[in-house]
Amino acid sequence: MDMNVKKKLGLKEKYALMTRGLGWETTYESMDAVFPQTRYEGIRIHDWDKWEDPFRLTMDAYWKYQAEKERKLYAIVDAYAQNNGHLGVTDARYINALKIFLSAVPSLEYNAHRGFARLGRELPGVGPQIACQMQAIDEIRHAQTQIHSLSNYNRFYNGFHDWKHMNDRLWYLSVPKSFFEDACTCGPFEFIIAIGFSFEYVLTNLVFVPFISGAAYNGDMGAMTFGFSAQSDEARHMTLGLEVIKFMLEQDPANLPVIQAWIDKWVWRGVRLLSIVAMLMDYMLPKRIMSWKEAWEVYFEENGMALFKDLARYGIKVPDCVELIKKEKDHLSHQAWNAFYTAGKITNFHTWLPTEEEMDWLSSKYPDTFDRLYRPRFEHYRELEKQGKRFYNTTLPMLCQVCQIPMLFTEADDPTQISYRQVTHKGDKYHFCSDHCQHIFEREPDKYVEAWLPAHQIWQGNCFAEGADPGAPDFDPLKSVLDYWHLAYGRDNLDFEGSEDQKNFAAWRAQATRN
């Protein structure tokens, strides 16, 4: 009797057969010719088989896992839409936070999909190829679920229309757009640090956990559902980024200074992008779950610093910018909201002043700065509103050449002075919001001189509506730029008080209550 019964394959063996057996060494073309992107960044890899995917997820398991998530997600989202769930949110002001989210985030997810699909082709190692291809599918799924979930609001509220058009043109959206364009024009190794490390570790925890928790706290089950569905993928995404960093550091000691420079750059770029999230959390959620400062302390200073302690054994140091970030956390959200409030004429969402109760909450969360520096400013704006002189900034701001954010940040040790840096390169002057943006520029000036800066483009006449005649006696440059952005003046922007969104929300909810 033959007793040699073949035992069932273990997970590790099954994963190896379904992934590692898919690779081969080329013969009639060199490996360098087939994978040219892996050489020019200076990263040295000696053995791709040393990279291990800690999840060991095979494609059959991946499809089953994701299909179940999709089924649950769309059941909730569709039920939310069919039952007019938008009327259950705390206040129509909250919906303006979703306008920013729809305008900015789905395109970031889609560009992450493109980037990881590219890495699946450009990295020679079969392990990271498989992991990157799965992440590419995750990212396009996130974009699709966000668009589907938020499209319901377009039926009822202004500013959700034509978000794809605005993403390529609207001034403040150049900030997230430039972040991903910067990453997508990097080589594959820098891209994985920009997105797999900075975007996934530094950004998404602060977007999908505190902000999406705030969505649930404000009655928005649609945003909450797609947010936590996406966050459940982030564990794999963060692990991929971290494991690739460790793998590169273990392969050759010469990789350390290159990786350190990339981490310094992308942590700072990620933090600057989070300025909008800080504003959303402190000023745009009618019911607040935590302050931006508290979220930063939990998700970066505690969790993020633990990550850097783990990387310290490889020689990685905490980026120098972290000291500046610690000082800015008391100011960031207030300065960002002030900038958007005064630029209310040229946004796709409404702005407002915080109520006395909300300012008291901000005072309790920012005891060292809010009452001293920001409450007097908002009280002054309120007095102007009462006089019918609602304050709008009528000038175009100077933008940072790297992060593309207007010069709104102050010096770390003097909040009464705007932080401003200047560099001359090939006879032209370039401006920066901080030492760190300046240093990023100085390392790659020929890349950042190509930046498409909205304020510059408007002044050059490149952002007027098609067929506009700037020389005409009745030419209105503001109206023409708004037409170029596909925004209707007074309907999609300006103050929330008295807006169509406010009136319609109140009328619909009153009717729903009567019914």
KAWOTA-V564981 format. One record per backbone hydrogen bond with DSSP energy under -0.5 kcal/mol. NH is the residue of the N-H (numbers start at 0). CO is the residue of the C=O. E is the energy in kcal/mol with one decimal. If there is no record, write none. Layout:
# KAWOTA-V564981
NH CO E
NH CO E
This chain:
# KAWOTA-V564981
2 0 -0.7
4 2 -2.2
13 9 -2.8
14 10 -2.6
15 11 -2.2
16 12 -2.3
17 13 -2.0
18 14 -0.9
18 15 -0.5
19 15 -0.7
20 15 -1.2
21 18 -2.1
22 19 -1.2
33 29 -1.6
34 30 -2.4
35 32 -0.5
37 34 -1.1
38 35 -1.3
39 35 -0.7
41 38 -1.4
44 42 -0.6
49 46 -1.5
50 47 -1.7
53 51 -0.8
55 52 -0.6
61 57 -2.4
62 58 -2.5
63 59 -1.7
64 60 -2.4
65 61 -2.7
66 62 -2.5
67 63 -1.6
68 64 -1.4
69 65 -2.5
70 66 -2.3
71 67 -1.8
72 68 -2.6
73 69 -2.6
74 70 -1.3
75 71 -1.8
76 72 -2.7
77 73 -2.4
78 74 -1.8
79 75 -2.5
80 76 -2.1
81 77 -2.7
82 78 -1.5
83 80 -1.6
84 79 -3.0
86 83 -1.9
87 84 -1.9
88 85 -0.9
89 217 -1.7
93 90 -1.4
94 91 -0.7
95 92 -1.6
96 93 -1.6
97 93 -0.9
98 94 -1.3
99 95 -1.5
100 96 -2.1
101 97 -3.0
102 98 -2.0
103 99 -1.9
104 100 -2.6
105 100 -0.6
107 103 -0.9
107 104 -0.6
108 104 -2.3
109 105 -2.4
110 106 -2.2
111 107 -2.2
112 108 -2.2
113 109 -2.2
114 110 -2.5
115 111 -2.6
116 112 -2.1
117 113 -1.9
118 114 -2.0
119 115 -2.0
120 116 -0.7
120 117 -0.9
121 117 -2.1
122 118 -2.4
128 124 -1.7
129 125 -2.4
130 126 -2.1
131 127 -2.7
132 128 -2.1
133 129 -2.0
134 130 -2.1
135 131 -2.3
136 132 -1.7
137 133 -2.3
138 134 -2.6
139 135 -1.8
140 136 -1.9
141 137 -2.3
142 138 -2.1
143 139 -2.2
144 140 -2.7
145 141 -2.3
146 142 -2.3
147 143 -2.5
148 144 -2.5
149 145 -2.2
150 146 -1.7
151 147 -0.6
152 149 -1.2
153 149 -0.6
153 150 -0.8
154 151 -1.2
155 152 -1.7
156 152 -2.6
159 156 -0.7
162 159 -0.7
165 161 -2.2
166 162 -2.3
167 163 -0.9
167 164 -0.7
168 165 -1.4
169 165 -2.9
172 169 -0.8
173 170 -1.5
174 171 -1.2
176 172 -1.8
177 173 -2.3
178 174 -1.4
179 175 -1.7
180 176 -2.3
181 177 -2.4
182 178 -1.8
183 179 -3.2
184 180 -1.0
185 182 -1.7
190 186 -2.2
191 187 -1.8
192 188 -1.1
193 189 -2.8
194 190 -2.9
195 190 -0.6
195 191 -0.6
196 191 -0.6
196 192 -0.6
197 192 -2.8
198 193 -1.8
199 194 -2.0
200 196 -2.4
201 196 -1.0
201 197 -1.2
202 197 -1.5
203 198 -2.4
204 199 -0.5
205 202 -0.9
206 202 -1.2
207 203 -3.2
208 204 -1.0
209 204 -0.8
211 206 -1.0
212 208 -2.0
213 209 -1.7
214 210 -1.7
215 211 -2.1
216 212 -2.3
217 213 -1.4
218 215 -1.7
219 214 -2.8
220 218 -1.2
223 219 -2.0
224 220 -2.1
225 221 -2.0
226 222 -2.2
227 223 -2.4
228 224 -1.9
229 225 -2.1
230 226 -2.4
231 227 -1.4
232 229 -1.6
233 229 -0.8
233 230 -0.7
234 230 -0.6
235 232 -0.7
236 232 -1.7
237 233 -3.2
238 234 -1.8
239 235 -2.4
240 236 -2.1
241 237 -2.4
242 238 -2.9
243 239 -2.3
244 240 -1.8
245 241 -2.5
246 242 -2.5
247 243 -2.5
248 244 -2.2
249 245 -2.2
250 246 -1.4
251 247 -1.1
254 251 -1.8
255 252 -1.2
257 253 -0.5
258 254 -2.4
259 255 -2.8
260 256 -1.9
261 257 -1.8
262 258 -2.7
263 259 -2.5
264 260 -2.1
265 261 -2.9
266 262 -2.3
267 263 -1.3
268 264 -2.3
269 265 -2.1
270 266 -2.2
271 267 -2.4
272 268 -1.7
273 269 -1.3
274 271 -1.5
275 272 -1.0
277 273 -2.4
278 274 -1.7
279 275 -2.4
280 276 -2.4
281 277 -2.0
282 278 -2.4
283 278 -0.7
283 279 -1.4
284 279 -0.5
285 283 -0.7
287 285 -0.6
294 290 -2.4
295 291 -2.8
296 292 -2.1
297 293 -2.1
298 294 -3.0
299 295 -1.9
300 295 -2.1
301 296 -1.1
302 297 -1.8
304 299 -1.6
305 301 -1.4
306 302 -1.4
307 303 -1.8
308 304 -1.9
309 305 -1.6
310 306 -1.9
311 307 -1.1
312 309 -0.7
313 310 -1.6
314 311 -1.6
315 310 -1.6
321 318 -1.7
322 319 -1.2
323 319 -0.6
324 320 -2.3
325 321 -2.0
326 322 -1.0
327 323 -2.2
328 324 -1.6
329 326 -0.8
330 327 -2.5
331 327 -2.5
334 330 -2.4
335 331 -2.2
336 332 -2.4
337 333 -2.1
338 334 -1.8
339 335 -2.2
340 336 -2.9
341 337 -2.1
342 338 -0.8
343 340 -1.1
345 342 -2.1
346 343 -0.8
350 493 -1.3
358 354 -2.6
359 355 -2.1
360 356 -1.9
361 357 -2.4
362 358 -2.4
363 359 -2.0
364 360 -1.7
365 361 -2.2
368 365 -1.2
369 365 -2.2
372 368 -2.7
373 368 -0.7
373 369 -2.0
374 369 -2.8
377 373 -2.1
378 374 -2.5
379 375 -1.9
380 376 -2.1
381 377 -2.0
382 378 -1.9
383 379 -2.0
384 380 -2.2
385 381 -2.2
386 382 -1.2
387 384 -2.0
388 383 -3.1
392 341 -3.8
393 391 -0.7
399 404 -1.9
400 430 -2.8
403 399 -1.1
406 397 -2.2
407 405 -2.4
410 413 -0.8
410 416 -2.7
413 410 -1.1
416 413 -2.0
418 408 -2.7
419 417 -0.5
420 431 -2.2
422 429 -2.4
424 422 -0.6
424 427 -3.0
427 424 -1.9
429 422 -2.9
431 420 -2.3
437 433 -1.7
438 434 -2.4
439 435 -2.1
440 436 -2.1
441 437 -2.4
442 438 -1.4
443 439 -1.2
446 443 -1.4
447 443 -1.5
448 444 -1.9
449 446 -1.0
450 447 -1.6
452 450 -0.9
453 451 -0.6
456 452 -2.4
457 453 -2.6
458 454 -2.2
459 455 -1.9
460 457 -1.6
461 456 -2.8
467 464 -2.2
469 467 -0.6
471 468 -2.2
474 471 -1.7
476 474 -0.6
479 475 -2.2
480 476 -2.3
481 477 -2.5
482 478 -2.4
483 479 -2.0
484 480 -1.8
485 481 -0.6
485 482 -0.8
486 481 -2.9
488 486 -0.6
490 487 -1.4
491 487 -2.2
493 343 -2.5
495 350 -2.6
498 495 -2.3
502 498 -2.2
503 499 -3.1
504 500 -2.2
505 501 -1.9
506 502 -2.3
507 503 -3.0
508 504 -2.4
509 505 -1.9
510 506 -2.1
511 507 -2.5
512 508 -2.2
513 509 -2.1
514 510 -2.3
